[in-house]
């Protein structure tokens, strides 16, 4: 018999914790975030936001999942990029974090992946299969792909 309890994966829990962390850092009440979400066209009640934040607690009974539209609207209302909500706030290469569908990965590798820089899977030395290039081609529009050999300023005149 199922209890009807919502079980979130590691990224669902990270979203819950990050929404609460950012809302608190912005000095926003549940009501203020609810109003900000209404202003961007994604009305979520204070109760719904509270249930989203409850997802960070392992034993919470009242939990609400975040769908993709909720995630984007929360990012807009909290003035961050959507990837800022997806992972724990660490990129320490000595730490591992859990990523849904992958398991434990180094924190900096997970951030490289959500930022569209590198694939999540381990790459063989020298990348003989071209995994990085394939990832870059598929993960970013042409103007956003890493430009190999280009200077940071975009000025190649030296």
Backbone bond lengths (Angstrom), bond angles and torsions (degrees), N, CA, C in turn:
res aa  C-N    CA-C-N  psi(-1)  N-CA   C-N-CA  omega(-1)  CA-C   N-CA-C  phi
1 X - - - 1.459 - - 1.534 108.93 -
2 X 1.308 117.22 130.78 1.453 120.73 177.72 1.515 110.57 -89.54
3 X 1.319 115.54 150.36 1.463 120.32 -177.58 1.516 111.95 -91.05
4 X 1.327 118.04 -10.96 1.457 120.71 -176.92 1.522 112.19 79.64
5 X 1.303 116.38 5.39 1.458 122.07 -179.57 1.529 109.74 -75.44
6 X 1.304 116.98 135.82 1.456 121.87 -179.91 1.519 108.97 -82.38
7 X 1.319 115.53 126.31 1.465 121.45 175.92 1.519 107.68 -106.51
8 X 1.305 116.62 121.23 1.454 121.01 177.81 1.520 110.14 -95.84
9 X 1.314 115.85 146.81 1.453 121.16 173.62 1.516 109.98 -81.91
10 X 1.327 116.82 -176.98 1.461 119.69 -176.00 1.526 113.69 -61.15
11 X 1.321 118.00 -36.03 1.463 118.61 -179.87 1.521 111.59 -77.32
12 X 1.320 117.64 -31.08 1.463 120.25 173.45 1.519 111.19 -63.52
13 X 1.346 115.98 -39.80 1.465 120.08 176.98 1.523 110.94 -67.94
14 X 1.338 116.52 -37.16 1.473 119.82 178.13 1.522 110.60 -64.58
15 X 1.329 117.24 -42.28 1.468 120.30 177.83 1.524 109.54 -59.69
16 X 1.322 117.02 -46.05 1.471 120.97 180.00 1.523 111.05 -58.26
17 X 1.323 116.61 -48.00 1.466 120.83 -178.78 1.529 110.89 -65.68
18 X 1.328 117.37 -39.50 1.460 120.56 -177.83 1.525 112.14 -71.19
19 X 1.316 117.55 -35.80 1.466 119.57 176.22 1.528 109.00 -61.19
20 X 1.323 116.35 -47.45 1.469 119.27 179.71 1.526 111.09 -64.25
21 X 1.329 117.49 -44.73 1.466 121.98 -179.49 1.528 110.79 -58.77
22 X 1.320 116.62 -47.97 1.467 120.50 -177.34 1.520 112.14 -71.65
23 X 1.328 116.64 -39.16 1.476 119.80 178.07 1.522 109.40 -60.22
24 X 1.342 116.09 -45.86 1.456 121.21 179.76 1.523 111.11 -65.18
25 X 1.335 117.32 -43.76 1.468 121.14 179.75 1.530 111.50 -61.79
26 X 1.337 116.73 -29.80 1.460 121.07 179.15 1.528 112.04 -84.39
27 X 1.344 116.12 -3.87 1.458 120.20 -178.01 1.521 112.21 69.88
28 X 1.327 116.48 26.99 1.467 121.03 -177.41 1.528 110.31 -95.51
29 X 1.291 115.53 136.32 1.459 120.60 171.32 1.530 107.77 -80.65
30 X 1.326 115.93 170.74 1.463 119.40 173.69 1.530 109.75 -58.20
31 X 1.315 115.70 -39.73 1.473 120.61 179.97 1.532 110.78 -63.34
32 X 1.338 116.97 -44.28 1.464 120.70 -179.06 1.529 110.86 -63.07
33 X 1.326 117.64 -41.65 1.460 119.64 178.13 1.524 110.47 -67.39
34 X 1.309 117.00 -39.69 1.463 120.38 176.32 1.529 111.10 -58.59
35 X 1.328 116.55 -43.44 1.466 120.95 178.41 1.525 111.38 -66.02
36 X 1.334 116.87 -40.68 1.466 120.58 178.44 1.528 110.54 -63.51
37 X 1.320 116.99 -38.25 1.463 120.47 177.68 1.525 111.21 -66.99
38 X 1.311 116.57 -38.80 1.478 120.09 176.14 1.525 110.44 -61.14
39 X 1.330 116.31 -40.01 1.471 120.91 -179.98 1.523 112.08 -63.70
40 X 1.333 118.23 -29.01 1.462 120.55 178.81 1.529 111.87 -96.55
41 X 1.327 116.56 10.87 1.455 121.04 173.39 1.511 116.29 85.64
42 X 1.311 118.05 16.61 1.473 121.15 178.88 1.516 108.46 -130.19
43 X 1.320 116.52 75.15 1.448 120.89 -177.23 1.518 113.20 -64.07
44 X 1.302 115.58 116.97 1.459 122.46 172.19 1.520 106.96 -126.21
45 X 1.307 115.44 132.78 1.463 120.09 -179.32 1.528 110.44 -71.28
46 X 1.337 114.81 165.01 1.466 120.28 174.77 1.526 109.96 -57.72
47 X 1.329 116.14 -40.51 1.456 121.12 179.73 1.529 111.05 -62.86
48 X 1.336 117.03 -41.55 1.465 120.45 178.64 1.530 110.71 -63.15
49 X 1.327 116.92 -42.81 1.473 120.38 179.04 1.524 110.07 -65.16
50 X 1.308 116.96 -41.81 1.466 120.86 177.22 1.527 110.31 -58.98
51 X 1.329 117.21 -42.25 1.468 120.79 179.21 1.529 110.85 -67.76
52 X 1.332 117.57 -34.99 1.469 120.41 174.78 1.524 108.90 -61.45
53 X 1.325 116.95 -50.36 1.473 121.20 -179.15 1.521 112.22 -62.95
54 X 1.332 117.13 -31.01 1.468 120.70 177.86 1.521 112.04 -61.35
55 X 1.325 117.54 -22.10 1.454 121.10 -179.44 1.513 113.51 -61.14
56 X 1.321 117.82 -16.78 1.465 121.35 177.55 1.521 111.72 -77.07
57 X 1.334 116.75 -16.72 1.466 121.29 -178.89 1.527 109.29 -92.22
58 X 1.329 117.96 125.46 1.464 119.53 -176.55 1.524 114.80 -62.59
59 X 1.318 118.14 -27.85 1.467 120.19 -175.95 1.530 113.37 -106.71
60 X 1.317 117.69 14.38 1.464 120.71 -176.80 1.525 110.85 -67.27
61 X 1.321 115.62 140.11 1.457 121.29 179.84 1.527 111.84 -96.41
62 X 1.304 117.64 -32.06 1.463 123.05 -178.28 1.526 109.28 -103.44
63 X 1.337 116.86 94.21 1.460 122.22 -175.74 1.523 109.12 -125.85
64 X 1.324 115.51 145.28 1.462 121.29 176.34 1.520 108.37 -126.43
65 X 1.320 115.73 131.11 1.461 121.04 175.45 1.521 109.74 -73.47
66 X 1.323 116.22 154.60 1.458 122.94 176.30 1.521 107.62 -106.12
67 X 1.336 117.07 122.33 1.461 117.86 175.20 1.530 108.69 -88.93
68 X 1.307 116.95 177.15 1.465 121.27 -174.13 1.527 111.35 -61.34
69 X 1.322 117.91 -41.64 1.462 119.98 179.15 1.523 111.71 -66.06
70 X 1.339 116.58 -38.33 1.469 119.98 174.44 1.528 110.04 -60.37
71 X 1.342 116.48 -45.34 1.458 121.49 -177.38 1.530 110.96 -58.77
72 X 1.323 116.66 -47.26 1.459 120.36 -178.90 1.526 110.52 -65.41
73 X 1.326 117.49 -44.32 1.465 120.53 179.35 1.526 111.22 -63.94
74 X 1.328 117.74 -40.27 1.463 120.61 176.84 1.524 110.36 -61.90
75 X 1.327 116.93 -42.14 1.468 120.32 178.22 1.527 110.64 -61.46
76 X 1.324 117.56 -42.98 1.469 121.34 178.95 1.532 109.48 -63.18
77 X 1.321 116.56 -49.40 1.468 120.88 -176.78 1.529 111.97 -64.97
78 X 1.333 116.80 -32.19 1.468 121.27 -179.61 1.530 112.51 -92.62
79 X 1.321 116.46 -0.11 1.472 123.77 176.53 1.528 113.17 59.80
80 X 1.341 115.12 47.87 1.457 121.96 174.10 1.529 108.38 -135.34
81 X 1.321 116.87 169.72 1.456 119.89 173.02 1.525 108.92 -80.51
82 X 1.339 118.24 154.49 1.473 119.50 -178.18 1.526 113.81 -56.59
83 X 1.332 117.90 -34.11 1.466 118.74 -178.95 1.522 111.88 -65.18
84 X 1.327 118.02 -23.08 1.465 120.96 178.24 1.520 112.17 -64.11
85 X 1.320 116.52 -18.48 1.462 120.47 -179.95 1.528 112.65 -93.05
86 X 1.311 117.47 -17.26 1.462 121.03 -168.13 1.524 116.69 -82.89
87 X 1.315 117.29 -26.70 1.464 120.36 -174.52 1.526 110.89 -126.84
88 X 1.334 116.80 157.51 1.466 118.96 172.67 1.527 110.21 -58.79
89 X 1.315 116.29 152.48 1.459 121.90 -175.36 1.533 110.93 -82.29
90 X 1.327 115.22 67.21 1.458 121.13 171.97 1.516 108.07 -151.11
91 X 1.319 115.49 138.89 1.460 119.56 171.74 1.526 109.84 -126.99
92 X 1.317 114.96 25.80 1.457 121.60 179.08 1.532 108.33 -65.26
93 X 1.341 117.77 118.87 1.464 120.28 -178.29 1.526 113.58 -65.26
94 X 1.324 116.95 -10.43 1.470 120.36 177.54 1.531 111.42 -89.25
95 X 1.337 117.33 -9.21 1.464 121.17 -178.28 1.517 110.68 -104.08
96 X 1.333 114.72 148.52 1.461 119.58 172.22 1.519 108.43 -110.52
97 X 1.326 115.01 150.16 1.452 121.68 174.99 1.525 108.17 -131.99
98 X 1.305 115.57 161.13 1.459 120.83 179.30 1.517 109.50 -92.36
99 X 1.321 115.58 135.58 1.458 122.17 176.38 1.523 107.46 -125.92
100 X 1.317 116.61 127.46 1.452 121.52 179.61 1.530 110.11 -54.80
101 X 1.325 116.44 131.36 1.453 121.80 177.96 1.508 114.24 85.72
102 X 1.332 117.11 -9.91 1.462 121.16 -177.75 1.523 110.63 -121.43
103 X 1.325 117.38 -43.47 1.459 121.72 -173.71 1.509 110.12 99.67
104 X 1.318 117.05 -147.03 1.465 122.22 -177.71 1.520 110.50 -78.14
105 X 1.325 115.47 129.75 1.466 121.62 175.47 1.523 108.08 -138.40
106 X 1.309 115.49 159.00 1.458 119.40 175.48 1.524 108.71 -63.70
107 X 1.327 116.18 138.56 1.461 121.00 -175.15 1.526 112.15 -59.06
108 X 1.319 117.64 -41.73 1.466 118.61 -179.03 1.522 111.31 -67.02
109 X 1.327 117.66 -33.57 1.475 121.35 177.88 1.535 110.08 -67.42
110 X 1.332 117.05 -40.50 1.464 120.14 178.32 1.530 110.61 -61.98
111 X 1.333 117.03 -41.96 1.467 120.39 178.54 1.521 111.82 -67.86
112 X 1.346 117.43 -38.19 1.462 119.61 175.12 1.527 110.20 -58.90
113 X 1.320 116.31 -38.26 1.456 121.57 -179.64 1.534 111.20 -68.67
114 X 1.340 118.12 -51.79 1.474 118.47 -177.81 1.517 111.75 -67.66
115 X 1.322 117.45 -24.06 1.457 120.22 176.32 1.532 112.18 -83.76
116 X 1.337 116.88 1.58 1.458 120.82 176.14 1.510 114.48 76.16
117 X 1.319 117.40 21.68 1.464 120.61 -177.74 1.522 113.42 -92.83
118 X 1.334 117.45 -42.81 1.463 121.59 -176.12 1.517 110.48 -141.52
119 X 1.326 117.27 153.02 1.465 119.60 174.77 1.526 110.56 -66.62
120 X 1.305 116.21 157.05 1.461 121.33 -177.90 1.530 111.88 -75.33
121 X 1.329 116.50 -30.14 1.465 118.67 -177.28 1.530 110.77 -73.54
122 X 1.324 114.63 156.67 1.460 120.10 178.04 1.526 108.64 -66.63
123 X 1.308 115.49 140.13 1.460 122.25 -179.73 1.525 108.23 -105.82
124 X 1.318 116.13 133.68 1.461 119.86 177.17 1.528 108.79 -66.91
125 X 1.324 116.86 147.26 1.475 119.88 178.62 1.535 110.87 -51.83
126 X 1.312 115.05 132.46 1.459 120.73 -179.09 1.519 113.53 81.74
127 X 1.337 118.01 -6.13 1.468 123.63 178.97 1.534 112.17 47.74
128 X 1.351 117.20 57.36 1.463 119.73 -175.52 1.530 114.02 -61.76
129 X 1.306 118.45 -25.42 1.461 120.84 -179.47 1.518 113.79 -90.27
130 X 1.322 117.23 -2.79 1.457 120.41 178.84 1.529 113.46 71.72
131 X 1.324 117.64 29.25 1.468 121.27 -177.57 1.532 112.24 -60.82
132 X 1.325 117.29 -38.44 1.466 119.93 -179.05 1.521 110.20 -66.51
133 X 1.316 117.17 -44.29 1.463 120.59 178.58 1.521 111.19 -62.89
134 X 1.332 117.41 -45.11 1.472 120.47 178.33 1.527 110.52 -59.49
135 X 1.340 115.77 -43.44 1.461 120.02 179.38 1.524 110.06 -60.80
136 X 1.334 116.54 -48.11 1.461 120.50 -179.56 1.526 111.53 -60.04
137 X 1.316 117.06 -40.59 1.467 120.47 -179.46 1.521 112.21 -66.44
138 X 1.329 116.68 -37.48 1.457 120.91 -175.22 1.522 114.23 -91.09
139 X 1.327 117.23 -23.65 1.457 120.41 -171.60 1.521 114.12 -92.30
140 X 1.319 118.48 -17.18 1.460 120.80 -173.17 1.525 110.61 -136.12
141 X 1.333 117.62 148.45 1.456 118.86 171.16 1.532 109.39 -66.68
142 X 1.323 116.86 158.21 1.465 121.80 -172.62 1.526 112.89 -50.54
143 X 1.311 118.85 -43.35 1.461 121.42 -177.43 1.511 114.23 -73.97
144 X 1.327 117.70 -9.88 1.471 122.07 -178.43 1.518 112.78 -107.15
145 X 1.306 118.19 -1.74 1.453 120.51 -179.40 1.509 110.36 -72.23
146 X 1.331 115.26 148.32 1.453 120.40 177.70 1.522 108.00 -59.27
147 X 1.293 116.18 128.24 1.457 120.75 -179.86 1.515 108.89 -94.03
148 X 1.308 116.26 102.52 1.457 120.73 -178.64 1.518 110.09 -67.26
149 X 1.321 115.64 129.06 1.451 120.89 176.71 1.513 114.39 84.82
150 X 1.330 118.95 -6.25 1.463 120.96 179.72 1.522 109.13 -82.01
151 X 1.319 116.55 145.69 1.462 119.76 176.75 1.521 108.94 -74.23
152 X 1.321 116.52 158.33 1.470 120.46 -177.90 1.507 112.34 -62.04
153 X 1.320 118.59 -35.08 1.453 120.16 -177.58 1.517 112.44 -79.21
154 X 1.335 115.12 -11.96 1.453 119.05 -177.54 1.516 112.13 83.74
155 X 1.330 116.67 0.30 1.456 122.32 -179.81 1.519 108.85 -101.78
156 X 1.314 117.54 108.91 1.451 121.41 -176.44 1.523 112.65 -92.24
157 X 1.341 117.87 12.34 1.464 120.56 -178.03 1.528 112.40 -81.25
158 X 1.353 116.73 -4.04 1.456 119.35 174.49 1.441 112.25 96.06
